[in-house]
Amino acid sequence: MGNYPITPGWGGKVLDYAAAQSYIRYGETHGKADSKANSVTFTGSDAVINLVAVQPEFEDQTFELYGLTTLAIIVPLRAKVPFNLLNMD
């Protein structure tokens, strides 16, 4: 595996585990999680979403944010939403 994106021009890189953990912690400081509703709500005109796919100790084929999987992500209408995906497998 190389340190390059799947599609040229998309950006991205291979992260070591410590950098991946930092990325996950950053994603869990934005928005407000509601575990009962299985959702994360973002406010404001910018919402950075760091979503994790197939994190260790979670089921295969899941996406995770704030420890929630297969969740609803709620953002304001017309918000700018940078969406980052970390694939752990």
C-alpha positions as CSV (number, residue, x, y, z in Angstrom):
1,M,0.0,0.0,0.0
2,G,1.3,3.4,-0.9
3,N,0.8,6.8,0.6
4,Y,-1.5,8.1,-2.1
5,P,-5.2,8.6,-2.7
6,I,-7.4,6.2,-4.6
7,T,-8.2,8.8,-7.3
8,P,-5.5,11.4,-8.3
9,G,-6.4,14.9,-7.2
10,W,-8.6,13.8,-4.3
11,G,-6.0,14.3,-1.6
12,G,-5.6,11.8,1.2
13,K,-2.7,9.7,2.6
14,V,-2.0,6.7,4.6
15,L,-1.9,7.4,8.4
16,D,-0.2,5.6,11.1
17,Y,-2.3,4.4,14.1
18,A,-1.4,7.4,16.3
19,A,-2.4,9.9,13.6
20,A,-5.6,7.9,13.0
21,Q,-6.5,8.2,16.7
22,S,-5.9,12.0,16.6
23,Y,-8.2,12.2,13.5
24,I,-10.9,10.3,15.3
25,R,-10.6,12.5,18.5
26,Y,-10.8,15.6,16.3
27,G,-14.0,14.3,14.7
28,E,-15.5,13.7,18.1
29,T,-15.1,17.3,19.2
30,H,-17.4,18.7,16.6
31,G,-21.2,18.4,16.6
32,K,-23.3,17.1,19.4
33,A,-24.0,13.4,19.7
34,D,-27.4,12.0,20.8
35,S,-26.9,8.3,21.5
36,K,-30.7,7.7,22.0
37,A,-31.5,9.1,18.6
38,N,-28.3,7.6,17.1
39,S,-27.5,11.0,15.6
40,V,-24.9,13.8,15.5
41,T,-26.1,17.4,15.0
42,F,-23.8,20.1,13.7
43,T,-24.6,23.8,14.0
44,G,-23.2,26.9,12.2
45,S,-22.3,27.4,8.6
46,D,-19.3,25.1,8.6
47,A,-19.4,21.5,9.9
48,V,-16.2,19.3,9.6
49,I,-17.2,15.6,9.6
50,N,-14.5,13.0,10.2
51,L,-16.2,9.7,9.7
52,V,-14.4,6.3,10.3
53,A,-15.1,3.2,8.3
54,V,-14.4,-0.2,9.8
55,Q,-12.8,0.9,13.1
56,P,-11.3,-1.9,15.2
57,E,-13.8,-3.4,17.6
58,F,-16.8,-2.3,15.5
59,E,-18.7,-4.5,13.1
60,D,-17.4,-4.8,9.5
61,Q,-19.1,-2.6,6.9
62,T,-20.0,0.2,9.4
63,F,-19.3,3.9,9.6
64,E,-18.7,5.5,13.0
65,L,-18.7,8.9,14.5
66,Y,-18.8,9.6,18.3
67,G,-18.9,5.8,18.8
68,L,-22.2,5.6,16.9
69,T,-22.7,3.5,13.8
70,T,-25.1,3.8,10.9
71,L,-26.2,7.1,12.4
72,A,-28.1,10.2,11.2
73,I,-25.9,13.2,10.6
74,I,-27.8,16.5,10.8
75,V,-26.4,19.8,9.4
76,P,-28.0,23.2,8.8
77,L,-29.3,24.0,5.3
78,R,-26.6,25.5,3.1
79,A,-23.8,24.7,5.5
80,K,-20.3,24.1,4.1
81,V,-19.5,20.5,5.0
82,P,-16.0,19.1,4.5
83,F,-16.5,15.4,4.8
84,N,-13.4,13.3,5.6
85,L,-13.4,9.5,5.6
86,L,-10.9,7.3,7.3
87,N,-11.0,3.7,6.1
88,M,-9.4,1.6,8.8
89,D,-9.1,-1.7,6.8
